[in-house]
Amino acid sequence: MRTLHIVDGESSGESLRGFLPKAQILLWRDALYDGPVPGNVSLHKLSRIRSRHWKAGGAFARRDRALEEFRKFEEVVLWFGPTMVCQLSLIQLLDWFSGHTGPQISLIDGDYAGWLRPDQLAPHLDHRRPVTPAILRIGVRAWKCFTAPDGRGLQEFLDADSALLPELRPVLVRIAQEYPDAGSLSRIERKLLSQFRRPQKASVGVSNAMKNETFGDSYYFDALDRLTGGINQLLRFDEPPPENRRAARLIITDFGRKVIAGKADAIAFNGIDRWIGGVHLEGRDPPRRAA
């Protein structure tokens, strides 16, 4: 039986190639938690937006053309585990497949293929489950909430039943926590800022903050750029910054200490300009999350 396997990236792809050397594998590479993901646009338009964000050239267009050939196969298997990248890509694909009839779509979401050896993949493939209309509906609803221009739908989704996609809710909870809190910091920014109460290399602080997280390291270094920038820095360089920002030694500023203690609002001073899904946080009065 001709099968198309769709995975989140090269790590999962390598594991799968080791297990099924002749398999047709499509890499669905995009860290959708980073940068603009507006809703109500076609896959091609969104891919152009994402390609500009990542400076990816024609990679997204080639990926999309490969996806559109899915009817050549008798089954499509989605390998998307519990990571941030996997679950956001999964709901994007479920939304797309909801509008395209074709072969059986199956799902493997209990573990991340990139963490497994090739010889560990067989039981997961054997226990793949069909993507039912109910699963598609959850995926469509989650994607619409994630890509909506305000964050209210995301909270509504979190309050609803999504048990058929058990790995999705924890990821969307983490996404919701990237909205600034009353003290102006996202959860990751607060976690990262607390690493530099004493001078420390940026790479060490990021490594510590990444424990038990599935955001990629570039997300943390982008946050460091925000914390060291702006009119009022929350972090400063403890020595002249080297060319390689990962080797820079950083320390929290007095203003940063006030912000982390809830005694100052960084956004009121510095403003904000970043995206969470379809929401563009900008200016000095963006949506906040509850404590």
LINJO-V540204 format. One record per residue. N is the residue number from 1. RES is the residue in one letter. OMEGA is omega in whole degrees, 0 to 359 (none if undefined). Layout:
N/RES/OMEGA  N/RES/OMEGA
//
This chain:
1/M/179  2/R/184  3/T/173  4/L/177  5/H/178  6/I/182  7/V/187  8/D/184  9/G/189  10/E/182  11/S/177  12/S/179  13/G/179  14/E/178  15/S/182  16/L/177  17/R/177  18/G/180  19/F/182  20/L/188  21/P/182  22/K/184  23/A/172  24/Q/187  25/I/176  26/L/178  27/L/180  28/W/188  29/R/172  30/D/175  31/A/189  32/L/176  33/Y/185  34/D/176  35/G/186  36/P/175  37/V/183  38/P/180  39/G/178  40/N/174  41/V/179  42/S/176  43/L/183  44/H/180  45/K/179  46/L/180  47/S/176  48/R/178  49/I/181  50/R/179  51/S/176  52/R/181  53/H/184  54/W/184  55/K/190  56/A/179  57/G/183  58/G/185  59/A/182  60/F/179  61/A/178  62/R/178  63/R/183  64/D/178  65/R/178  66/A/178  67/L/184  68/E/175  69/E/189  70/F/181  71/R/175  72/K/185  73/F/178  74/E/177  75/E/173  76/V/180  77/V/179  78/L/178  79/W/183  80/F/185  81/G/189  82/P/184  83/T/179  84/M/181  85/V/183  86/C/187  87/Q/178  88/L/176  89/S/180  90/L/182  91/I/174  92/Q/181  93/L/177  94/L/177  95/D/181  96/W/181  97/F/179  98/S/180  99/G/183  100/H/178  101/T/181  102/G/185  103/P/176  104/Q/174  105/I/180  106/S/186  107/L/171  108/I/186  109/D/184  110/G/181  111/D/181  112/Y/184  113/A/181  114/G/178  115/W/187  116/L/172  117/R/178  118/P/183  119/D/179  120/Q/188  121/L/185  122/A/180  123/P/179  124/H/178  125/L/180  126/D/184  127/H/176  128/R/182  129/R/179  130/P/174  131/V/184  132/T/174  133/P/180  134/A/177  135/I/177  136/L/181  137/R/178  138/I/179  139/G/179  140/V/181  141/R/180  142/A/180  143/W/179  144/K/179  145/C/181  146/F/184  147/T/180  148/A/183  149/P/172  150/D/188  151/G/185  152/R/181  153/G/180  154/L/179  155/Q/177  156/E/178  157/F/182  158/L/179  159/D/183  160/A/181  161/D/175  162/S/188  163/A/180  164/L/173  165/L/192  166/P/181  167/E/188  168/L/186  169/R/179  170/P/179  171/V/181  172/L/172  173/V/178  174/R/177  175/I/180  176/A/180  177/Q/175  178/E/167  179/Y/180  180/P/176  181/D/181  182/A/178  183/G/172  184/S/183  185/L/168  186/S/180  187/R/181  188/I/178  189/E/179  190/R/179  191/K/182  192/L/181  193/L/182  194/S/179  195/Q/189  196/F/174  197/R/171  198/R/181  199/P/182  200/Q/176  201/K/179  202/A/183  203/S/179  204/V/179  205/G/178  206/V/180  207/S/178  208/N/182  209/A/183  210/M/182  211/K/180  212/N/178  213/E/176  214/T/166  215/F/177  216/G/185  217/D/180  218/S/178  219/Y/181  220/Y/180  221/F/173  222/D/177  223/A/176  224/L/177  225/D/178  226/R/184  227/L/178  228/T/181  229/G/178  230/G/179  231/I/179  232/N/181  233/Q/172  234/L/173  235/L/175  236/R/176  237/F/180  238/D/178  239/E/179  240/P/186  241/P/176  242/P/177  243/E/179  244/N/185  245/R/181  246/R/179  247/A/182  248/A/173  249/R/185  250/L/174  251/I/180  252/I/177  253/T/175  254/D/178  255/F/178  256/G/178  257/R/178  258/K/181  259/V/183  260/I/177  261/A/180  262/G/182  263/K/177  264/A/182  265/D/184  266/A/182  267/I/178  268/A/180  269/F/190  270/N/187  271/G/180  272/I/177  273/D/176  274/R/184  275/W/166  276/I/185  277/G/180  278/G/183  279/V/176  280/H/176  281/L/182  282/E/178  283/G/184  284/R/179  285/D/181  286/P/173  287/P/177  288/R/175  289/R/177  290/A/180  291/A/none
//
